[in-house]
């Protein structure tokens, strides 16, 4: 019996990916489709979603697009309802939407700080809550929350983003206890990933320093995170839940 391919197959499954228009979200959506899943794509920009959907359909898989802001709970309800109605079920959720830049702890006010926490944590919480029953009805499911190494680094100017991703990590651990065994919930901590969001900050000198301080001697690609997400939602990880997987090239301290 050729066991290994079946352990990574998502044939017949349906996934939701947020922040799916670019970068890590796009790579995750394509990886899941390549493994056999149909995908509901969510992001704010319709043109980006359309491009990813076209790539997925070219693979022979189904894709739907749901443009909206994950901070809007009504948009999350629409995403879940359309996924079930048009793709038939929900097996997989990748909570990728989120992010924030550096902050000054002397200048960032409470409202802005709270907004960073909410943007990175609340939509993931709500989507897990809203998809859990559909996953149970489908025979079980898997969730991956995209966190960040900022959750465990101690570094200047990242008090808001670091706190938000640390909260996402702990929420992942706790919800895994709440929703197991039917729903597995894990998180990935990406290191420095080459995305459009990073590009404006990556001078040649800074990139050289960062590569030099990375044991794997390169910065990450969105596909590195997608491969880890595929593992965590596939049968290959069926005995893993409530864990945080670092995908960071071996970096153990801030290198930005």
C-alpha positions as CSV (number, residue, x, y, z in Angstrom):
1,X,0.0,0.0,0.0
2,X,1.3,3.4,-1.0
3,X,0.5,5.2,2.3
4,X,2.4,8.5,2.0
5,X,0.5,10.1,-0.9
6,X,-2.8,9.4,0.8
7,X,-1.6,11.0,4.0
8,X,-1.2,14.3,2.2
9,X,-4.3,14.1,0.0
10,X,-7.2,16.5,0.5
11,X,-9.3,14.9,-2.3
12,X,-13.0,15.7,-1.8
13,X,-12.4,18.3,0.9
14,X,-13.4,21.9,1.1
15,X,-11.3,24.7,2.5
16,X,-11.7,28.3,3.5
17,X,-8.7,30.6,3.3
18,X,-8.7,34.2,4.5
19,X,-6.3,36.8,3.2
20,X,-6.2,34.6,0.1
21,X,-5.5,37.3,-2.5
22,X,-1.7,37.5,-2.1
23,X,1.3,36.2,-0.4
24,X,0.9,33.5,2.2
25,X,-2.8,33.2,1.8
26,X,-2.5,32.8,-2.0
27,X,0.2,30.1,-1.6
28,X,-1.9,28.2,1.0
29,X,-5.0,28.3,-1.2
30,X,-3.0,26.9,-4.2
31,X,-1.3,24.3,-2.2
32,X,-4.6,23.0,-0.8
33,X,-6.1,22.9,-4.3
34,X,-3.1,21.0,-5.6
35,X,-3.7,18.5,-2.9
36,X,-7.2,18.0,-4.1
37,X,-9.4,20.5,-2.1
38,X,-12.0,23.0,-3.4
39,X,-11.4,26.4,-1.9
40,X,-13.4,29.4,-0.8
41,X,-11.2,32.4,-1.1
42,X,-11.7,35.5,1.1
43,X,-10.0,38.9,1.0
44,X,-10.8,42.5,0.5
45,X,-9.8,42.9,-3.1
46,X,-11.9,41.2,-5.7
47,X,-9.4,41.4,-8.5
48,X,-6.8,39.5,-6.4
49,X,-9.3,36.9,-5.5
50,X,-10.4,36.4,-9.1
51,X,-6.8,35.8,-10.1
52,X,-6.2,33.1,-7.5
53,X,-9.6,31.5,-8.3
54,X,-8.6,31.3,-12.0
55,X,-5.4,29.5,-11.0
56,X,-7.3,27.0,-8.8
57,X,-9.8,26.3,-11.5
58,X,-6.9,25.7,-13.9
59,X,-5.9,22.8,-11.6
60,X,-9.4,21.3,-12.0
61,X,-10.7,22.3,-8.6
62,X,-13.6,24.5,-7.7
63,X,-13.2,27.9,-6.2
64,X,-15.5,30.7,-5.0
65,X,-14.6,34.2,-4.1
66,X,-16.1,36.2,-1.2
67,X,-14.8,39.8,-1.0
68,X,-15.1,41.5,2.3
69,X,-13.4,42.5,5.5
70,X,-12.9,39.8,8.1
71,X,-13.4,42.5,10.8
72,X,-17.1,42.5,9.7
73,X,-18.9,39.7,11.4
74,X,-21.6,39.7,8.8
75,X,-19.0,39.1,6.1
76,X,-17.8,36.1,8.0
77,X,-21.4,34.8,8.1
78,X,-21.6,35.3,4.4
79,X,-18.3,33.5,3.8
80,X,-19.4,30.4,5.8
81,X,-22.9,30.3,4.3
82,X,-21.7,30.6,0.7
83,X,-19.0,27.9,1.2
84,X,-21.6,25.4,2.5
85,X,-24.2,26.4,-0.1
86,X,-21.8,26.4,-3.1
87,X,-19.1,23.9,-2.2
88,X,-21.2,21.6,0.0
89,X,-19.3,21.4,3.2
90,X,-16.3,22.7,5.2
91,X,-13.3,20.6,6.3
92,X,-10.5,23.1,6.5
93,X,-10.0,26.6,7.7
94,X,-6.8,28.7,7.2
95,X,-7.0,31.9,9.2
96,X,-4.4,34.0,7.4
97,X,-5.9,37.5,7.4
98,X,-4.1,39.8,9.9
99,X,-0.9,41.7,10.3
100,X,0.5,45.0,11.6
101,X,3.7,47.1,11.4
102,X,6.0,48.4,14.1
103,X,4.6,50.7,16.7
104,X,5.8,53.3,19.1
105,X,4.7,52.5,22.6
106,X,4.9,56.2,23.4
107,X,2.6,57.2,20.5
108,X,0.2,54.4,19.9
109,X,-3.1,55.0,21.7
110,X,-5.4,52.5,23.2
111,X,-7.9,52.5,20.3
112,X,-5.1,51.7,17.8
113,X,-3.6,49.1,20.1
114,X,-7.0,47.4,20.5
115,X,-7.5,47.4,16.8
116,X,-4.3,45.5,16.2
117,X,-5.3,42.9,18.8
118,X,-8.8,42.6,17.3
119,X,-7.7,42.4,13.7
120,X,-5.3,39.5,14.4
121,X,-7.4,37.5,16.9
122,X,-11.1,38.1,16.8
123,X,-11.8,37.1,13.1
124,X,-10.0,33.8,13.7
125,X,-11.9,33.1,16.8
126,X,-15.2,33.8,15.1
127,X,-14.5,31.8,12.0
128,X,-13.5,28.8,14.2
129,X,-16.8,29.2,16.1
130,X,-18.8,29.6,12.9
131,X,-17.3,26.6,11.0
132,X,-17.0,24.1,13.8
133,X,-20.4,22.6,13.4
134,X,-20.0,22.3,9.7
135,X,-16.7,20.5,10.2
136,X,-18.3,18.1,12.7
137,X,-21.1,17.4,10.2
138,X,-18.4,16.7,7.5
139,X,-16.7,14.1,9.7
140,X,-14.1,16.4,11.3
141,X,-11.9,19.3,10.3
142,X,-8.6,21.1,10.8
143,X,-7.8,24.7,11.4
144,X,-4.5,26.5,10.9
145,X,-4.0,30.0,12.3
146,X,-1.2,32.0,10.7
147,X,0.7,33.6,13.6
148,X,4.3,35.1,13.6
149,X,7.6,34.7,15.3
150,X,6.9,38.1,16.7
151,X,4.7,36.2,19.3
152,X,7.9,34.8,21.0
153,X,10.5,37.4,20.2
154,X,11.4,40.2,22.6
155,X,12.1,43.2,20.4
156,X,11.6,46.9,20.2
157,X,8.6,48.5,18.5
158,X,6.5,45.3,18.2
159,X,4.5,45.4,21.4
160,X,1.1,45.6,19.6
161,X,1.8,43.0,16.9
162,X,3.7,40.7,19.2
163,X,1.0,40.8,21.8
164,X,-1.7,40.1,19.2
165,X,0.1,37.1,17.7
166,X,1.0,35.7,21.2
167,X,-2.8,36.0,22.0
168,X,-3.5,34.1,18.8
169,X,-1.1,31.3,19.8
170,X,-2.7,30.9,23.2
171,X,-6.2,31.0,21.7
172,X,-5.0,28.2,19.4
173,X,-3.9,26.1,22.3
174,X,-7.1,26.6,24.3
175,X,-9.6,26.2,21.4
176,X,-7.8,22.9,20.5
177,X,-9.0,21.7,23.9
178,X,-12.5,23.0,23.4
179,X,-13.1,21.5,19.9
180,X,-11.2,18.3,19.9
181,X,-11.3,15.5,18.8
182,X,-13.6,16.5,15.9
183,X,-11.7,19.7,15.0
184,X,-7.9,20.0,15.2
185,X,-6.5,23.5,15.6
186,X,-2.9,24.4,15.2
187,X,-0.9,27.5,14.3
188,X,2.2,28.4,12.2
189,X,4.8,31.0,13.2
190,X,6.3,32.3,9.9
191,X,9.7,34.0,10.1
192,X,10.6,36.6,7.5
193,X,8.7,35.8,4.3
194,X,9.3,37.4,0.9
195,X,5.9,39.0,0.3
196,X,4.6,42.3,-1.2
197,X,4.0,43.6,2.3
198,X,7.7,43.1,3.2
199,X,9.2,44.5,0.0
200,X,9.0,48.2,0.8
201,X,11.1,47.6,4.0
202,X,13.7,45.3,2.5
203,X,16.7,47.3,1.4
204,X,19.6,45.3,-0.1
205,X,21.7,45.9,3.0
206,X,18.9,44.8,5.3
207,X,18.2,41.7,3.3
208,X,21.9,40.8,3.3
209,X,22.1,41.1,7.1
210,X,18.9,39.1,7.5
211,X,20.1,36.3,5.3
212,X,23.5,36.2,7.1
213,X,21.7,35.8,10.4
214,X,19.5,32.9,9.2
215,X,20.8,29.4,9.6
216,X,19.1,28.3,6.4
217,X,20.9,31.2,4.6
218,X,17.8,32.5,2.8
219,X,14.6,34.3,3.6
220,X,11.3,32.4,3.5
221,X,8.9,32.1,0.6
222,X,5.1,31.9,0.8
223,X,5.3,28.3,-0.4
224,X,7.3,27.4,2.7
225,X,4.3,28.3,4.9
226,X,1.9,26.7,2.5
227,X,3.7,23.4,2.7
228,X,3.5,23.5,6.5
229,X,-0.2,24.4,6.3
230,X,-0.8,21.5,4.0
231,X,0.8,19.2,6.6
232,X,-1.2,20.5,9.4
233,X,-4.6,20.1,7.7
234,X,-3.8,16.7,6.1
235,X,-4.3,13.2,7.5
236,X,-0.5,13.2,8.1
237,X,-1.0,15.3,11.2
238,X,-4.1,13.6,12.5
239,X,-2.6,13.3,16.0
240,X,-1.4,16.9,16.2
241,X,-3.5,19.6,17.8
242,X,-3.0,22.7,19.9
243,X,0.6,23.1,18.6
244,X,2.5,26.1,17.3
245,X,4.9,25.3,14.4
246,X,7.8,27.6,13.7
247,X,8.7,27.9,10.0
248,X,11.5,30.5,10.3
249,X,14.7,29.2,8.7
250,X,16.1,28.5,12.2
251,X,16.2,32.1,13.4
252,X,15.8,32.3,17.2
253,X,16.1,36.1,17.7
254,X,14.9,39.2,15.9
255,X,16.8,39.7,12.6
256,X,14.8,42.6,11.1
